[in-house]
Amino acid sequence: MAVPKRKMSRSNTRHRRAQWKASTPALVPVTVDGRTLLVPQHLRRAYERGLLRPED
C-alpha cells in the first residue's frame, strides 16, 4: 500500500477530496416477467438469471 512520505497540508487534503464526484450508474433495459425495467448495468445478469427480483 502506498504511504505518503510527508504530511499533506489540510488545504491540499480538502482540495483533493473535493475532486471526487460520484456518478450515477449506467442503466440498461432488461425484460423481467414481461416488463421492461431499467437496472444498473453491473446487475443486469443477476436480474436476467432471477437472482434479483424487481421491487414493485
N, C-alpha and C positions, 0 to 999 in steps of 0.2 A: 504494500500500500504506500502511496506517495505521502511523504511527510514534509511539511514546509521547513525550510532551513532557518527562517526568522519570522518574528511576529509580524502579522499584517495589521496595518492601521485600521481602526474602526471605520473610517470613511471608505477605505478601499473594500473592506469586507461587505459593507452595506451596498456599495455601488455594484459589486459583483453579484450579490444575491438579487438585486433588483433587475438584473438582466434576464433571469429565468422567467419564462412565460409558459403557463400551461396552455395546451391547445386541445380543442375538442377532438374526440376520436372520429376517424372516418367512418361514416355509416354506409352500410351496403344493404340492398334489399334482399330479404330471404322469405321464401314461402313456407309457412308452417300451418298445417291443418287448413289449407286452402286460403289462408290470409297472408297478405304480403306485409312484412314488417321491416323496419329499418333497425338494424342491430350493428354494434361495433364490429369492425372487420375482423379483429382477432378472436371474436366469439362466434363467428359465422358457422364454423364447423360444428361447434357444440350444439347450436340450435338445429342444424340440419340432422345431426345424429339423435336428437331427442334428449340430450344430456341436460339441456336448459329448457325450461318451459316459459313461454311469454306470459307476462303479468297482464291480467285483464283489468 
